[in-house]
Amino acid sequence: MEKKKIVVVGGGAAGFFCAIQIAELHPDWEVIILEKSNKILAKVKVSGGGRCNVTHACPDIEMLLKKYPRGERFLKKAFYEFATKNTIQWFANNGVELHTEKDGRMFPTTNSSDTIIDCFLRKVHQYKIQVLTQHEVVDIKNNDSHHHALVENKIIESKRQKAFLIQLQGRADMQADAICLATGGMLRSDPNNKFKWLINFGHNIVDPVPSLFTFNSSEKKITTLMGVAVDKASIQWKGNKNIETGPLLITHWGISGPAAIKLSAWCARAMAETNYEGAIIINWTPSFNEATLKMEWINFRMDFGKREMGSKNPFDLPQRLWHFLIQEAGIAANTKWADLKSANQQQLIQLLTRYTLDIKGKTTFKEEFVTCGGVDLKDIDAQTMESKLMPGLHFAGEMMDVDGITGGFNFQHAWTSGWLAAQHIGQILPA
Ligand SMILES: Cc1cc2nc3c(=O)[nH]c(=O)nc-3n(C[C@H](O)[C@H](O)[C@H](O)COP(=O)(O)OP(=O)(O)OC[C@H]3O[C@@H](n4cnc5c(N)ncnc54)[C@H](O)[C@@H]3O)c2cc1C
């Protein structure tokens, strides 16, 4: 009996996880990982600031789905098969304990991404998975046309060929019975050049644009507040319905912090379409909107009437920010609350609840940037990760049009899709 040969393209998180699961299911099969660079698991190594935020403590699948700006509907079935608790269990079974931080992010207890890499390398060694670096896949062809021969007017299978023919840069071709593509995020220039063959199979590539970034502002005024951090602010890309609430940081180039980075994920495409030029509306006091703050203002005037505006900040905002806002509203710091003129009051309420910051450009968030876009999900089976256009071809990880916000959700998708692809590959090939 000929040995089954499975090729996983891409030596990253999704590729390794998929290859290990296939080998675990069928230790007798030949499983090969092809990696174009000379490094494997490079992103795992640097992930989470070198600590690898493996997943998130989010056992509720409906809540988990809400963390994916792209892929929420697609991932539903997948997460019911393999989600965060399966990840935690899988790593525990393989000697890696995870711990949870206050914000729900989960890391190996060693706080080192090497623990994850070592775990994968142990499994690769255990199952004799071949990891071939500097093997760049440049084309994949369906080998089916060579499968059959005509004998006595009947089509019979000829000397059995493998289903796929894989072309490698500067190397001999390789054959495979099934393939999992896990080549990671794409650059805008990639799809047309590097994935022509995927397009030839009929797959559509959703235009890749960056996600998870911070915003540059053309306004110099606010950047004088560099270093000011607000625990809870709401921000919105003008003209877009998504609002993110959370910590916000004023930087020397604009704004950053969890609220900004999450907003970049939800608005990644809308912002790319405007070439990152527009405005962000900031509510520094997110428990109020303009109308409710106006009402509350009556109480402030009564409660703090004799106090000076500069020294009484009822919102617990950093003093530098409060002073900046009252100054912007044309109010002298020594103005008494009771003496505040109605026009200045209105201006301050507006600045507190709808501060409009002009945005021009973005900055890569080096901690965890991902691609929005990739292989169109409409042609991928959500339960098996198999191509609907090319049986035997599977996808895993960031190369698909799925991406999550920060917090371990992108790796969770890599594990889930890698696991599902492996289960399916393990089932479809005849013994
Ligand atoms: C700095 C940084 C930190 C991050 N930290 C976190 C984190 O803590 N938690 C989290 O959830 N997410 C994190 N992410 C996101 C996460 O790393 C990715 O979503 C995840 O690595 C995607 O895995 P992947 O296997 O799909 O792709 P990748 O890890 O990108 O792997 C794809 C591999 O395929 C190879 N390849 C590409 N084309 C070919 C080809 N033609 N032939 C052969 N090989 C090819 C590439 O060289 C690469 O090694 C981080 C991202 C970055 C950039």
The ligand as a Gaussian input file, in Angstrom:
#p B3LYP/6-31G(d) Opt

LIG

0 1
 C        4.701000      40.894000      15.800000
 C        3.443000      40.075000      15.855000
 C        2.992000      39.584000      17.084000
 C        1.826000      38.830000      17.159000
 N        1.393000      38.378000      18.376000
 C        0.242000      37.656000      18.454000
 C       -0.210000      37.117000      19.688000
 O        0.446000      37.235000      20.716000
 N       -1.389000      36.440000      19.690000
 C       -2.125000      36.238000      18.543000
 O       -3.182000      35.613000      18.604000
 N       -1.684000      36.684000      17.345000
 C       -0.528000      37.367000      17.276000
 N       -0.094000      37.824000      16.061000
 C       -0.811000      37.410000      14.850000
 C       -0.377000      35.950000      14.569000
 O        1.023000      35.865000      14.702000
 C       -0.786000      35.514000      13.171000
 O       -2.156000      35.711000      12.987000
 C       -0.442000      34.029000      13.000000
 O        0.948000      33.845000      13.140000
 C       -0.879000      33.525000      11.635000
 O       -0.375000      32.217000      11.502000
 P       -0.256000      31.564000      10.067000
 O        0.361000      30.243000      10.281000
 O       -1.541000      31.661000       9.372000
 O        0.731000      32.515000       9.284000
 P        2.276000      32.826000       9.539000
 O        2.628000      32.687000      10.969000
 O        2.522000      34.128000       8.876000
 O        3.027000      31.661000       8.757000
 C        2.972000      31.550000       7.348000
 C        4.263000      30.946000       6.879000
 O        4.119000      30.593000       5.494000
 C        5.326000      30.884000       4.846000
 N        5.039000      31.022000       3.410000
 C        4.396000      32.047000       2.805000
 N        4.289000      31.805000       1.479000
 C        4.885000      30.604000       1.264000
 C        5.101000      29.825000       0.091000
 N        4.686000      30.230000      -1.114000
 N        5.734000      28.632000       0.213000
 C        6.168000      28.193000       1.429000
 N        5.998000      28.902000       2.562000
 C        5.350000      30.094000       2.496000
 C        5.794000      32.161000       5.524000
 O        7.189000      32.371000       5.322000
 C        5.433000      31.905000       6.968000
 O        6.478000      31.285000       7.674000
 C        1.085000      38.571000      15.971000
 C        1.537000      39.060000      14.737000
 C        2.702000      39.805000      14.672000
 C        3.179000      40.306000      13.347000

